[in-house]
Amino acid sequence: MKEEKRRFVGIDMGKREYTMAIIGANGKMKDFHGKTSSQGRQALFRLLTRTDKVALEAGNLAFIMAYEIQEQVGSEVRVLNSAKLPFIWDAPTKTDKEDARKLARLVEERRDEKLPIVPLPSKKEIGRRKLIANYGREVKGRTRYLNLLHAMFVHQGHTTVVKKNLATSERRNETVVLLTGQEREEAEWILKHLELYEQRIKELKGKMQKEAKEDEDMKNLQTIPGVGPVVAYAFVAHVGDGSRFSKGAQVSNYIGFVPRLDYSGTIQRQGHITKHGNSYLRGLLVQAAWTMTLCKKDSSLKERYICLTAFGGKSKKKTIVSIARRLSELMYSILRNKNNFESRVWVGRREYLTDIKELRKCS
């Protein structure tokens, strides 16, 4: 039998429709359109062969498609980071057909090392990501309604009521009697919404806590000061067991903690962090870093924060972001080595304090 020549395929996914471009063995390109329904996807799979190399832009539906293509067709699938495909987003002509064609040409012309490939998460990781995303949405919804309820007290002149008075259902029911008129009526509805949010948050948090007690990786991560079950669960959901990363710097880059660099000629400037990756995970790590600085248990990261802010005059907010970055790299190290956290002294503490003393003498 003759060996089939490889074809290169680009698929642009929409919510209801897809556009596919196939570069054949003769170099000619053909375009196909269809629905993203289950029947439409089956029709797409019949157009593919085992030797095809397929490119998709990252997204929830893209991961589903990637798994189905691998299982039902056997083609090689590459899910690409759309944020790192500026030639698609910045193009003067942007249509589904053009995007699909560009993806097909991209996998034809470039090796995998040159492609912004998004590692395909396991189905277990996808389930965990959905759970933590749902939890984040419920927490944000609760916060939004609490802010709205607090604003009603301010509008009626009850400025002594603070958000701490609205933290629990019992306190809210005791405080809401101060409101009158339309605000009182609206507040009663908000209380019902808040009860539903808190019930759902409790259910989701219970699921995460249960799994965090059973999973060895999550148990190891929780030995770090400031890292609780929710942070450990979110980190494992997005980073996995760490096997797809070769070093901690790749993890902090994946989460979006690395600064933007502007090196041109004599200019060497570091900007704000890139903020690529999951924003909720990044926020959880920053909160964990704040908690770490308040823990009684000592660590090198806590000492680093104290030295930089108390003696070095560094901004607390900027420093805590750098601590969160190093925390993510520490968590990766614990995942890869399968060990518990060990408290260590910051090796740069003595040298840093010596430099500060010398600067104060000169000034």
N, C-alpha and C positions, 0 to 999 in steps of 0.2 A: 504493500500500500504506500502511496505517496504521502509524505509528511505535509500536513496542512501549513500553509504560510500564515504567519501571525498577522492579525488585523489589530488596529488601534481604534478604541471606541471612547467617545466623550458623551456623557449624559448630563444634561441640564435639567434639574428636578424642580418642578413647581408643586404647589399644593394638590392640584388636580390633574395636571398634565405634565408630560415630559417631552423633551426633544433630544434625539440621539443622532450623533454623527459617527459614521464608520468609515475609516480609511482602509480600503481593501488591499489585497496583495499587489494589485496593479497600480496602487498609488492614488486611485480615484476615490472621491468621497461621496457617500450617499447619506441622505437625511431621512429620519423617520420620526413620526409623532404618534403619541398615544396617551391614554389615561393612566393615572397612577393608582387606579383601583386594583384589586387583586386580579381581576380578569385582564386588565390592561398590562399589568406587570408580567403575567404569564405569556402574553403575546410578545412582550419585549424579550423575554428569556428565549423564545423560539428563534429569535433573530441572531442570537449569540452562539458562539462555539467555544469549546474548551480551551482553544489556543489563543483566544482574544485577550487583550490587555485593556481593561476598562478603567476610566477615570471619572470620579464623581466629586462634586463639591460637598464639604462636610455639612452635616445637618442630621436631624433625627430620622427623616425618611431615607437619607443617604445610607445610614448605618443599617437600616432594615433591608434596603436594596442590596447592599454589599453582602450581607449574610445570605440572602436568598440566591444571589448570583453564584456565590461560592458553592452553596449546597446543591443547587439544582442544575447548574451549568458546568461549574468547575473552572470558570475563567479567573485570571488574575485580576484583582480589584485593588485600586489605589484611591483612597479617600483623601482629598487634598484640602488644605487650609485655605479658605477663600480670602482671608485677610492678607495672605501672602501671594495673592494673584492679582497684582495691580494692573497688569495688562488687560485683564477682563473688566475690572470696575472702572478704570480710567479711560477706557476706549471711547472714542467719539460716537461709535455706533455700537449700541448694546442691545442685542436681541437674543432670544433663547437659542435660535439657530446659530448665531455667531459664537455664543458662549460654548455650545456643545462642540463646535468645530475647533475652537481654540484648545479645549481640553483634550480633544483627540490628537491634535498636532503636538501638544505638550508632552504626552506620554510616548509619542512616536520619536520625538527629537531628543528627549532628556533621559538620562539614567535615573534610577531611583534615588541616588545620592543627591541629585540636584533638584528633587521635587519636594515641596512642602507637605510631606505625607503626614496625615493624622493617624496615629496608631489605632487600629480597630479594637474598641473595647469588647470585653467578653459580655455575654448576655447577663451575667451576674452583676458586672459593673454597670451596665446600662440600667438595670433595675434599681441599683443603689443610687445612681445619679438621679433617677426620676423621683425617688423617695426624698432625697435631700433637697431637690429643687422644689418639690411640693411643700416640704417643711419651711423652706425659705420664704415661699409665697405666703403661707399662712402667717408667719411671724410678721412679715411686712404689712399684711392686711390688718392684723391686730394693732400694730403700731399706728397705722393710718387712722383707724377709728378712735384710738386713745387720744391722738392729737386733736381730732375733731371734737371729741367730748370735752377735752380740756379747754379748747377755744370757746366753747359755749359758756363755761364758767367765767372766763375773762370778759366776754361780751356783756354779761350781766353784773359785772363789777366784783365778782368773788375772786379777787386776786390772791387770797391766802390759800386757795385750793391748788395744790401742786400735783404733778403726775404721780407721785408716790401715793397720794390719796385715792388714785384710780387703778392701782396695780392689781387688786384682787376683786372678785365679784362682791364680797362682803363690804369692802370699803366703798365700792362704787354705789351700791344700793343705799348705804348710809349717807353718801355725799350728794347724790342726785336730787334729794328732797329740797336742796337749796335753790334749784332751778324752778322757774315759773313760765307760764305761757307756752309759746311755740317751742322754745328751747327744751322745756321739760318733755313735751311730746316727742321731739326728735331724739332726745336722750334715751327715752324708753326703748325706742327701736334700736339705737346703737348698742344698748346693753344686751339685747337679744343677739345681735351680730357678734359681739365680743364673746358671749358664752359659747357660740358655735365655733368661733376661731380657737378659743382656748381648749375646747373639747377635742378638736381635730389635732391641735399642736400636741396635746398630751398623748394621743394615740400614736402619732408619728414618732414622737420622741421615745415612747415606750418601745417601739419596734427597733429603733436605732440602739437604744441602751441594751436591749436583749441580745442583739447581734454583737454589740461591742464587748459583751461579757464572754461570748463564746469564741469569737475570732481571735486567734493568737496575735496577728499583726496589730489589730486594734488595741489589744491588751498591752502590748509592748509600747505602743505610742502613748498610752495613757499614763505611763510612768514618768513622762516629761512634765514638769511643773507647768500648769496653765492649760494643758491639753486634756479635755474631757471627752466623753463618748461621742458627742455630736461632731467635734472637730476631727477626732480620729476617724469617725465613719465617713465624713466628707472627704478627707484626705485619701483614704483607701479607695473610695468610690471613683476618684478622678485620677489618682496616680497608680492604683492597683498595687501590686507587690513590688513595684519599682524596677522590674526586670527590663522594661523597654527604655530605661534611661541608663546612660553609662556613668554619669556623675551628678552630684547635687546641683551644680550650676544649670544643668539642663532642666531640672525640676523647677527651680525658681524662674527660669525663662518661660517655661510652659505655663506657669501660674500667672506670670506678668509682673514679677517683682524687679526685674532688671531695668536699669535706667536707659533711656535713649541716648545714643552716642552721636556726637557731631565732631568728627575728626577730619578737618579739611585745611591743608596747609599748616599755618601756625596756630589755627584754632583747635583747641581741644576742650570740648564742652560736654558735660553730662546733664541731660535734661531730666524730666519727670519719668517715673516708671512707665513701662509700655502699657500696662493694664490689659495685656492679652490674657486669654484663658478665662476661667470661670470667676466672675466677680464675687459671687457669694462665698466661695472657698477662700478667696483672697481676704475678704472681710473677716471671715472666721479666724484666719491665722493672725490678723492684726489684733483682734480681740484677745486671742490666746496669748499674744506677746504682751499686751497690757497686763493680763492676769499674771503672767510669769514674773513681771517686775514687782508685783505685790505679794507674791508667795513668800512664805518664810524660808522655804528650801532654797539654798543658794545654787547658782549655776553660772557658767561663764557668760551666758547671754545677759543675765541680770546684772552682773558686774560690769559688763561692757556698757549697758544702758546707763548705769549710775555714773560711771566714769565720764562718758561722753556728754551727759546732760549736766551733772553737778559740777564737774571740774573743767570740762572742755567747752562749755558754753554752747553746745549744739542744741538745735531745736528738738523738743520732745517728740513732736509729731513726725518729723522726718526721721529721727533716730528710731522710733518704734517701727517704722516701715522697714528699715534696714534690719532690725531685730527679727521682724516677721519673715523676712527673706532668709535669714540664717536659720530660723526655726524650721522653715520648710525643708532646707537642706539637711538639718539635723534629723528630721522625721524620715526623710528618704534614707539616710544612713542607717537608722534603726530598722527600717523595713528590709533593706538589703542584707544587713548583718544578722537579723533575727535575734536581737538582744534587747536588754532593758536600758533605760537611761542611767548614766552614771554622772554624778555631780563633779564638775571639774572647775578649777580656778582659771580665769581668763589669763592666758599667757602674756597678753600685751598690757596687763594692768600696771605692772611695776614700771615698764618702759614708758607708758603713756603718762603716768603721774610724774615721772622724772622730767619728761619734756615740758609738762605744764609748769612745774616748779622753776625750771630754767627760764621759761618765757616770762614768768612773773618777776624774776630777779632782774631781767633785762628791762622791764617796763617801769 
